């Protein structure tokens, strides 16, 4: 065993510790042991409390700061001599660190060729921390050592972690349990499939673990030089990765509702809306891709593989960034479909980016209510409030503004076709990570610009969500209603 194999052991130890603590039946006794060993930390929590109180008035600052720090530390780690085979320049280190921590997947360097085992391990840690969110892990860590949150702090943490559960610690524990169990199962399945495909045992384990985490966190990083193109005729790999992507794109609570949804049982609107929207988008996009790529990108695939790859690309193009076909052969219709799907992204509470499936659903339901002459938006005998509709409109407009400025800046500074720039910008803002070759054409300035776009795309919707959920005074007044012509 060489030194480059040590990251695998380190990661397995970390996963094992979390598994033993959160899954074992005697977790209560383990919690007491943790508290006993970290007694000093428990009674010296004033710094942690001060930081929480500092950010309590501006939760958006927490998100910006944590992702900035994660990207900064990741850049330093990737620039260490043992992280790469031939060294790395600053712009590539920043780009890769931001792409990993923002779970995007765009790359300027070939991950398996440029990075050593330690470099790949650092990228994997950035993906995992970025996917879960530093605040989620930090909150559970503080709970383990016995830190008690005030009511104000719990409200802040509920907002930051996008959860509405009464017990914040149980909710965050559910996040970690779901992540560990899902990624572990995915790693086992993928490792066996990679081993059957010809990889050596230790390489199959590492590739399986890396791909599982990357897929569940919707990051799109791959240890294969051409993503999953070499597995386009292996439905086991495609469907395992697709399943991980879908599960990672949901909130953990929604994930556990899926069996009830499939069996046709009635579920709450908060879970029903993202599930239905996701299902419709997957099927619709898969059909479009299958029809328009039948004799193009899918030309040399068998009948079964055409269906497998159409469904896989429909799943991955909204959130993850894996690809199983050559995108240079895609039709213009598929290109437009991909732009739309990337912009929508995943669901609230998951690891995916974009404006979210629920935002799209709310806007569509509002549109349908208007054209059918109804004054209220009613779903499952529940009325969607005007505040929710306003937030949905604001999120979409904010996303379009980010896209416009991103395309504008890159068009001015880079010698790349406008079609390629639009694709790369939407992929970066929605933290998807798919590319049609534009990333490799960026100069140093372009890399910093796209890195900033990825960072903005990751923290932008979250920050906007925080701002929209701040307690503000009602804007309803006694002013006369204004009449504005819209057509």
KOLROFI-390581 format. One line per 3 residues: number of its first residue (from 1); for each residue x, y, z of C-alpha. Coordinates in steps of 0.02 Angstrom, whole numbers, plus 50000, padded with zeros to 5 digits. Example, Ala and Ser with C-alpha at 12.3 -4.5 7.8 and 13.67 -1.06 7.14 Angstrom:
1	50615:49775:50390 ~ 50684:49947:50357 .
***
This chain:
1	50000:50000:50000 ~ 50070:50170:49950 ~ 50050:50336:50037 .
4	49924:50387:49905 ~ 49805:50255:49972 ~ 49798:50334:50145 .
7	49659:50460:50102 ~ 49542:50314:50072 ~ 49576:50246:50245 .
10	49557:50418:50324 ~ 49389:50445:50240 ~ 49327:50273:50289 .
13	49375:50307:50470 ~ 49279:50472:50468 ~ 49125:50388:50394 .
16	49142:50246:50520 ~ 49145:50366:50667 ~ 48988:50455:50608 .
19	48905:50288:50573 ~ 48941:50219:50746 ~ 48881:50376:50832 .
22	48723:50411:50735 ~ 48666:50237:50687 ~ 48711:50130:50838 .
25	48568:50088:50957 ~ 48665:50144:51109 ~ 48687:50318:51038 .
28	48627:50392:51204 ~ 48773:50314:51297 ~ 48892:50370:51160 .
31	48826:50546:51176 ~ 48867:50542:51362 ~ 49043:50483:51321 .
34	49067:50623:51196 ~ 49009:50749:51324 ~ 49125:50678:51456 .
37	49276:50683:51341 ~ 49237:50860:51282 ~ 49187:50932:51449 .
40	49305:51079:51429 ~ 49229:51123:51261 ~ 49056:51119:51337 .
43	49100:51246:51471 ~ 49197:51356:51352 ~ 49060:51382:51224 .
46	49057:51571:51245 ~ 49152:51597:51083 ~ 49029:51490:50986 .
49	48882:51581:51065 ~ 48959:51750:51026 ~ 48982:51703:50844 .
52	48802:51644:50830 ~ 48738:51803:50909 ~ 48850:51905:50794 .
55	48771:51826:50641 ~ 48595:51816:50711 ~ 48551:51986:50642 .
58	48620:51944:50469 ~ 48604:51758:50426 ~ 48654:51794:50245 .
61	48827:51840:50312 ~ 48842:51665:50384 ~ 48815:51584:50215 .
64	48934:51700:50123 ~ 49069:51683:50256 ~ 49063:51495:50272 .
67	49071:51460:50085 ~ 49207:51591:50062 ~ 49312:51514:50202 .
70	49283:51339:50132 ~ 49339:51395:49959 ~ 49491:51485:50031 .
73	49548:51336:50134 ~ 49516:51222:49986 ~ 49627:51331:49876 .
76	49769:51319:50003 ~ 49751:51130:50016 ~ 49753:51106:49827 .
79	49909:51212:49811 ~ 50009:51102:49929 ~ 50148:51005:49839 .
82	50074:50833:49875 ~ 49901:50877:49806 ~ 49952:50877:49622 .
85	50074:50783:49513 ~ 50152:50932:49423 ~ 50096:51081:49526 .
88	49948:51196:49501 ~ 49932:51382:49468 ~ 49830:51496:49578 .
91	49686:51521:49457 ~ 49660:51334:49433 ~ 49669:51304:49620 .
94	49538:51437:49655 ~ 49427:51374:49515 ~ 49435:51193:49571 .
97	49410:51234:49756 ~ 49259:51345:49722 ~ 49186:51219:49600 .
100	49203:51079:49729 ~ 49142:51177:49881 ~ 48995:51247:49782 .
103	48960:51069:49717 ~ 48963:51128:49537 ~ 49080:51011:49444 .
106	49157:51125:49313 ~ 49342:51088:49295 ~ 49493:51167:49211 .
109	49606:51019:49253 ~ 49573:50834:49228 ~ 49540:50773:49406 .
112	49616:50598:49394 ~ 49766:50655:49290 ~ 49813:50817:49379 .
115	49779:50773:49562 ~ 49860:50643:49673 ~ 49764:50536:49796 .
118	49778:50674:49924 ~ 49718:50805:49800 ~ 49569:50698:49757 .
121	49536:50674:49942 ~ 49538:50862:49970 ~ 49415:50885:49827 .
124	49302:50752:49901 ~ 49303:50837:50071 ~ 49259:51004:49989 .
127	49115:50920:49897 ~ 49050:50838:50055 ~ 49062:50994:50161 .
130	48988:51102:50024 ~ 48846:50981:49996 ~ 48797:50964:50177 .
133	48835:51143:50223 ~ 48958:51191:50357 ~ 48819:51254:50470 .
136	48735:51083:50470 ~ 48892:50992:50524 ~ 48939:51130:50646 .
139	48769:51127:50729 ~ 48773:50940:50757 ~ 48952:50950:50820 .
142	48902:51081:50949 ~ 48754:50974:51001 ~ 48867:50824:51028 .
145	48976:50918:51152 ~ 48823:50978:51248 ~ 48799:51156:51185 .
148	48623:51220:51218 ~ 48548:51341:51093 ~ 48440:51486:51141 .
151	48271:51512:51058 ~ 48344:51651:50949 ~ 48489:51541:50895 .
154	48374:51396:50852 ~ 48268:51510:50742 ~ 48426:51565:50653 .
157	48487:51387:50629 ~ 48318:51330:50563 ~ 48327:51468:50434 .
160	48505:51428:50384 ~ 48474:51242:50367 ~ 48307:51263:50277 .
163	48209:51155:50396 ~ 48043:51183:50477 ~ 48053:51043:50607 .
166	48022:51085:50788 ~ 48175:50988:50845 ~ 48321:51066:50753 .
169	48447:50939:50816 ~ 48341:50790:50765 ~ 48320:50869:50594 .
172	48506:50895:50570 ~ 48542:50721:50636 ~ 48422:50657:50502 .
175	48523:50751:50370 ~ 48684:50665:50422 ~ 48604:50494:50441 .
178	48526:50505:50269 ~ 48688:50563:50192 ~ 48796:50430:50273 .
181	48678:50286:50237 ~ 48640:50337:50057 ~ 48820:50374:50011 .
184	48880:50212:50093 ~ 48755:50105:49998 ~ 48795:50196:49837 .
187	48982:50173:49865 ~ 48962:49985:49892 ~ 48857:49963:49735 .
190	48968:50072:49625 ~ 49128:49993:49690 ~ 49065:49820:49642 .
193	49011:49883:49471 ~ 49177:49969:49440 ~ 49270:49812:49496 .
196	49168:49708:49374 ~ 49211:49831:49236 ~ 49397:49795:49255 .
199	49465:49913:49388 ~ 49582:49847:49521 ~ 49503:49817:49691 .
202	49576:49970:49781 ~ 49541:50083:49630 ~ 49363:50018:49619 .
205	49333:50059:49803 ~ 49403:50234:49786 ~ 49310:50270:49623 .
208	49149:50201:49697 ~ 49164:50306:49856 ~ 49213:50464:49762 .
211	49075:50446:49633 ~ 48943:50407:49765 ~ 48983:50563:49867 .
214	48998:50670:49710 ~ 48831:50606:49644 ~ 48734:50624:49807 .
217	48803:50800:49833 ~ 48758:50839:49652 ~ 48937:50892:49618 .
220	48975:50803:49454 ~ 49161:50775:49487 ~ 49221:50610:49414 .
223	49381:50508:49422 ~ 49352:50450:49243 ~ 49432:50563:49114 .
226	49273:50573:49009 ~ 49148:50574:49152 ~ 49035:50420:49129 .
229	49046:50404:48940 ~ 49140:50241:48959 ~ 48991:50173:49058 .
232	48855:50226:48935 ~ 48817:50042:48903 ~ 48817:49998:49088 .
235	48641:50034:49153 ~ 48690:49979:49328 ~ 48812:50123:49345 .
238	48697:50247:49259 ~ 48544:50209:49366 ~ 48643:50200:49528 .
241	48719:50372:49497 ~ 48550:50439:49439 ~ 48466:50376:49597 .
244	48598:50457:49707 ~ 48576:50621:49613 ~ 48388:50620:49634 .
247	48398:50577:49820 ~ 48529:50711:49849 ~ 48421:50837:49759 .
250	48281:50814:49886 ~ 48272:50865:50068 ~ 48300:50712:50180 .
253	48122:50721:50246 ~ 48056:50718:50067 ~ 48166:50568:50026 .
256	48078:50462:50158 ~ 47910:50511:50083 ~ 47953:50436:49912 .
259	47885:50260:49952 ~ 47717:50336:50003 ~ 47719:50443:49846 .
262	47752:50291:49734 ~ 47614:50190:49820 ~ 47490:50330:49786 .
265	47459:50378:49966 ~ 47416:50557:50007 ~ 47562:50662:50067 .
268	47582:50840:50125 ~ 47596:50979:49996 ~ 47771:51025:50055 .
271	47831:50854:49994 ~ 47705:50826:49855 ~ 47753:50980:49755 .
274	47940:50943:49733 ~ 47908:50758:49702 ~ 47779:50786:49565 .
277	47878:50926:49483 ~ 48037:50822:49484 ~ 47948:50672:49409 .
280	47869:50776:49271 ~ 48034:50862:49228 ~ 48131:50698:49221 .
283	48005:50614:49105 ~ 47979:50767:48994 ~ 48164:50804:48972 .
286	48204:50620:48942 ~ 48075:50610:48802 ~ 48142:50768:48719 .
289	48322:50707:48729 ~ 48274:50534:48665 ~ 48177:50601:48515 .
292	48301:50734:48458 ~ 48460:50635:48494 ~ 48401:50469:48423 .
295	48506:50487:48265 ~ 48634:50610:48334 ~ 48717:50589:48504 .
298	48631:50419:48525 ~ 48666:50362:48347 ~ 48783:50218:48391 .
301	48692:50160:48547 ~ 48579:50008:48555 ~ 48392:50029:48580 .
304	48402:49995:48766 ~ 48554:50106:48792 ~ 48464:50250:48706 .
307	48326:50243:48836 ~ 48450:50221:48979 ~ 48556:50370:48927 .
310	48408:50482:48890 ~ 48341:50453:49066 ~ 48513:50472:49144 .
313	48548:50636:49055 ~ 48376:50700:49101 ~ 48419:50673:49284 .
316	48597:50736:49284 ~ 48578:50891:49177 ~ 48468:50976:49307 .
319	48587:50961:49452 ~ 48741:50851:49445 ~ 48853:50876:49293 .
322	48892:50697:49244 ~ 48877:50654:49061 ~ 48869:50486:48973 .
325	48868:50551:48793 ~ 48971:50673:48690 ~ 48890:50844:48706 .
328	48973:50909:48547 ~ 48843:50812:48445 ~ 48689:50880:48535 .
331	48548:50959:48434 ~ 48492:51138:48464 ~ 48327:51078:48538 .
334	48419:50975:48667 ~ 48533:51123:48701 ~ 48382:51234:48740 .
337	48305:51096:48847 ~ 48466:51082:48946 ~ 48471:51270:48977 .
340	48295:51265:49048 ~ 48325:51108:49154 ~ 48488:51177:49225 .
343	48405:51341:49270 ~ 48268:51249:49367 ~ 48389:51137:49463 .
346	48339:51029:49611 ~ 48223:51044:49761 ~ 48232:51146:49922 .
349	48331:51070:50064 ~ 48438:50963:49948 ~ 48614:50984:49881 .
352	48564:51044:49708 ~ 48564:51222:49643 ~ 48450:51318:49525 .
355	48290:51413:49562 ~ 48215:51249:49631 ~ 48073:51141:49571 .
358	47950:51217:49693 ~ 47982:51391:49624 ~ 47940:51329:49450 .
361	47785:51240:49516 ~ 47721:51395:49606 ~ 47744:51503:49452 .
364	47657:51375:49340 ~ 47512:51358:49462 ~ 47497:51548:49469 .
367	47496:51555:49279 ~ 47362:51420:49272 ~ 47255:51507:49402 .
370	47263:51669:49303 ~ 47216:51596:49134 ~ 47072:51499:49213 .
373	47004:51655:49296 ~ 47039:51611:49478 ~ 47098:51742:49602 .
376	47185:51617:49718 ~ 47310:51478:49686 ~ 47235:51320:49761 .
379	47325:51152:49774 ~ 47261:51004:49874 ~ 47132:51117:49955 .
382	47271:51232:50013 ~ 47296:51412:49956 ~ 47471:51467:49910 .
385	47498:51637:49988 ~ 47544:51793:49891 ~ 47706:51808:49989 .
388	47762:51639:49921 ~ 47718:51692:49744 ~ 47814:51855:49764 .
391	47966:51760:49827 ~ 47958:51641:49678 ~ 47953:51787:49556 .
394	48097:51873:49646 ~ 48206:51716:49643 ~ 48178:51692:49455 .
397	48212:51874:49413 ~ 48369:51874:49523 ~ 48431:51718:49433 .
400	48401:51796:49262 ~ 48495:51953:49314 ~ 48643:51848:49371 .
403	48642:51755:49205 ~ 48637:51917:49106 ~ 48784:51995:49196 .
406	48884:51833:49190 ~ 48859:51817:49001 ~ 48895:52003:48978 .
409	49061:51999:49072 ~ 49123:51840:48988 ~ 49072:51902:48816 .
412	49177:52059:48844 ~ 49330:51971:48915 ~ 49336:51800:48829 .
415	49354:51746:48648 ~ 49219:51613:48658 ~ 49058:51593:48559 .
418	48903:51666:48639 ~ 48814:51497:48633 ~ 48953:51417:48734 .
421	48960:51562:48857 ~ 48772:51555:48892 ~ 48784:51369:48926 .
424	48934:51386:49042 ~ 48858:51531:49139 ~ 48692:51444:49171 .
427	48785:51285:49218 ~ 48892:51385:49341 ~ 48751:51486:49418 .
430	48640:51333:49438 ~ 48791:51235:49507 ~ 48763:51098:49378 .
433	48938:51077:49310 ~ 48900:51023:49132 ~ 49008:51099:48996 .
436	49013:51102:48806 ~ 49197:51149:48803 ~ 49193:51330:48861 .
439	49279:51300:49028 ~ 49437:51236:48944 ~ 49446:51394:48837 .
442	49451:51514:48985 ~ 49605:51618:49020 ~ 49659:51661:49198 .
445	49537:51808:49208 ~ 49396:51701:49141 ~ 49429:51568:49272 .
448	49413:51696:49412 ~ 49254:51764:49333 ~ 49173:51592:49319 .
451	49231:51549:49495 ~ 49142:51705:49557 ~ 48988:51656:49457 .
454	48988:51483:49536 ~ 49007:51561:49709 ~ 48865:51683:49673 .
457	48756:51543:49607 ~ 48782:51440:49763 ~ 48758:51575:49894 .
460	48646:51690:49791 ~ 48480:51596:49804 ~ 48516:51548:49985 .
463	48559:51726:50032 ~ 48407:51792:49941 ~ 48301:51664:50033 .
466	48370:51727:50199 ~ 48333:51907:50156 ~ 48157:51867:50098 .
469	48121:51773:50259 ~ 48176:51913:50375 ~ 48036:51984:50479 .
472	47980:52139:50387 ~ 47833:52253:50409 ~ 47685:52223:50298 .
475	47681:52332:50143 ~ 47492:52337:50140 ~ 47430:52515:50156 .
478	47276:52616:50119 ~ 47344:52683:49955 ~ 47231:52678:49804 .
481	47261:52533:49687 ~ 47364:52577:49533 ~ 47314:52515:49360 .
484	47459:52458:49251 ~ 47440:52396:49072 ~ 47532:52231:49040 .
487	47477:52200:48862 .
***
